[in-house]
Amino acid sequence: VKYVEQSHPELMANLSSCRSPQQMLGALCKTVLPDELGIHRQELVVVSIMPCTAKKFEARRPEFARDGQPDVDYVLTTQELAQMIEEAGLRFAKLPPESFDMPMGFKTGAGIILGNSGGVTEAVLRYAVEKISGHQLENPDFHAVRGEDGLRFRTLNVDGTELKLAVAHGLNNAQNLLEMIQQGECEVDFVEV
């Protein structure tokens, strides 16, 4: 969002109005968990672990706060977490097995894939196809848009309509994709960065 605001403000109308998964979960935690835990919202600290350093800036945006308190209090990158684990001398293989905390449980398979590059694209398409066509997407091959390398493209046929997807990993690839679109080298219906 910040990149588009600063570099391509003419494209702001094309951005999704949805919050990122990080901000959705932060707001949900700050809304639901205080009642369940019997504490005040101000006492709950939400820490997000994300691969992208841009999430640190995102969590500080004023629109992602209520009454001056952010929905996500702290953001650590996966690299920072790995370094903390290493410095603490934790060895997961030596820890006794435990069940995961599941304060909100699993609701959909789409929710599980959101953390993967290309996961938002897959989740949105699965939902859109079901809403548009009334049936689930049968055996979709989303491997073409998953992963962390460069630019990836995929075309899906949904009831005779071709949907063209692109996933750009990182801002350099996003810039390259925007240039390709502006120069007429490619046409896409949905972009995930």
C-alpha positions in Angstrom: 0.0 0.0 0.0 2.8 2.4 1.0 4.6 1.7 -2.3 1.4 2.5 -4.4 0.7 5.6 -2.3 4.2 6.9 -2.9 5.0 5.7 -6.4 1.7 5.1 -8.2 -1.1 7.0 -6.5 -3.1 6.7 -9.7 -3.5 3.0 -8.9 -4.9 3.5 -5.4 -8.5 2.8 -6.6 -7.3 -0.7 -7.8 -6.1 -1.8 -4.3 -8.3 -4.2 -2.3 -10.2 -2.5 0.5 -9.6 -5.5 2.7 -7.0 -5.3 5.5 -4.0 -7.6 5.2 -4.3 -11.0 7.0 -2.0 -9.6 9.7 -4.3 -6.6 10.4 -7.5 -8.7 10.2 -6.2 -11.1 12.8 -4.8 -8.3 15.0 -8.2 -6.6 15.0 -10.0 -9.9 15.6 -7.7 -10.8 18.5 -8.2 -7.4 20.1 -11.9 -7.6 19.7 -12.6 -11.3 20.7 -9.9 -12.4 23.1 -10.2 -9.7 25.8 -13.7 -11.0 26.6 -12.6 -14.7 26.4 -9.6 -14.0 28.6 -11.4 -11.6 31.0 -9.0 -8.8 30.4 -9.1 -5.3 28.9 -8.2 -4.7 25.3 -5.2 -2.5 26.5 -3.8 -5.5 28.4 -3.7 -7.7 25.3 -0.4 -7.7 23.3 -0.5 -8.9 19.7 2.8 -9.9 18.2 2.9 -10.8 14.5 5.6 -13.0 12.9 5.9 -12.1 9.2 8.5 -12.6 6.5 8.3 -9.0 5.2 9.8 -6.0 7.0 7.0 -3.8 5.4 4.6 -5.4 7.9 6.3 -3.3 10.6 5.3 -0.1 8.9 1.8 -1.4 8.2 1.2 -2.2 11.9 2.0 1.5 12.7 -0.5 3.0 10.3 -3.1 5.1 12.2 -6.1 3.4 10.4 -5.1 0.1 12.1 -5.6 1.4 15.6 -8.6 1.9 17.9 -8.6 4.6 20.6 -4.9 5.1 19.9 -4.0 1.5 20.5 -2.7 -0.5 17.5 -4.4 -3.8 16.5 -0.9 -5.3 16.1 1.5 -4.2 18.8 4.8 -5.6 17.6 6.0 -7.2 14.4 9.0 -9.5 14.2 10.4 -10.8 10.9 10.8 -14.6 10.6 14.6 -13.9 10.4 14.4 -12.0 13.7 12.5 -14.8 15.3 15.0 -17.4 14.0 17.8 -15.3 15.5 16.0 -15.1 18.9 15.4 -18.8 18.9 19.1 -19.4 18.1 20.3 -17.0 20.8 18.1 -18.6 23.4 19.6 -22.0 22.6 16.2 -23.6 21.8 16.3 -26.9 20.1 12.8 -27.9 19.0 13.7 -31.5 18.4 14.5 -31.8 22.1 11.2 -30.2 23.3 8.4 -32.5 24.4 5.5 -32.5 21.9 2.5 -30.3 22.7 -0.7 -29.3 21.0 -0.9 -25.9 19.3 -2.9 -23.1 21.0 -6.1 -22.8 18.9 -8.0 -19.9 20.4 -10.0 -19.5 17.2 -9.6 -22.9 15.6 -9.4 -23.7 11.9 -12.3 -22.5 9.8 -11.2 -23.0 6.2 -8.4 -24.4 4.2 -8.0 -21.0 2.6 -7.0 -19.5 5.9 -4.1 -21.9 6.3 -2.6 -20.9 2.9 -2.7 -17.1 3.4 0.8 -17.0 4.9 2.4 -18.4 1.7 3.4 -16.2 -1.2 0.5 -16.7 -3.7 -1.8 -17.9 -0.9 -4.0 -14.8 -1.0 -4.5 -15.3 -4.7 -5.5 -18.9 -4.2 -7.9 -18.0 -1.3 -9.6 -15.2 -3.2 -10.0 -17.3 -6.4 -11.4 -20.2 -4.5 -14.0 -17.9 -2.9 -14.8 -16.0 -6.1 -15.2 -19.1 -8.2 -17.6 -20.6 -5.8 -19.6 -17.3 -5.6 -19.6 -16.8 -9.3 -20.2 -20.3 -10.5 -21.9 -21.9 -7.5 -19.4 -24.8 -7.5 -16.0 -25.3 -6.0 -12.9 -25.1 -8.1 -12.0 -28.6 -9.1 -8.4 -29.7 -8.6 -6.8 -26.2 -9.2 -3.1 -26.2 -9.8 -1.9 -23.2 -7.9 1.7 -24.3 -7.8 2.4 -21.9 -10.7 1.7 -18.9 -8.4 3.2 -20.2 -5.2 6.7 -19.6 -4.1 9.1 -16.8 -3.6 10.8 -16.3 -6.9 10.2 -13.3 -9.1 7.0 -13.0 -11.1 4.6 -15.9 -11.6 1.5 -16.0 -13.9 -1.5 -18.2 -14.1 -4.6 -18.2 -16.2 -7.8 -20.0 -15.0 -10.9 -20.7 -17.0 -14.0 -20.3 -14.9 -17.2 -21.1 -16.8 -15.8 -19.8 -20.0 -14.2 -16.7 -18.5 -10.4 -16.5 -18.4 -9.0 -15.0 -15.2 -5.4 -13.9 -15.5 -3.4 -13.9 -12.3 0.0 -12.5 -11.3 2.0 -12.9 -8.1 5.1 -10.6 -7.6 7.5 -11.5 -4.9 9.0 -8.2 -3.5 8.7 -4.6 -4.6 11.3 -4.9 -7.4 9.2 -7.5 -9.1 6.0 -5.5 -8.4 7.6 -2.6 -10.2 8.6 -4.8 -13.1 5.1 -6.1 -13.3 3.6 -2.6 -13.3 5.9 -1.6 -16.2 4.9 -4.7 -18.2 1.2 -3.9 -17.6 1.6 -0.2 -18.5 3.6 -1.1 -21.7 0.9 -3.6 -22.8 3.2 -6.6 -22.4 0.7 -8.4 -20.2 -2.8 -8.1 -19.0 -4.0 -9.3 -15.6 -7.2 -9.4 -13.5 -5.6 -10.0 -10.1 -2.2 -9.1 -8.7 -0.7 -10.2 -5.4 2.5 -8.7 -4.1 
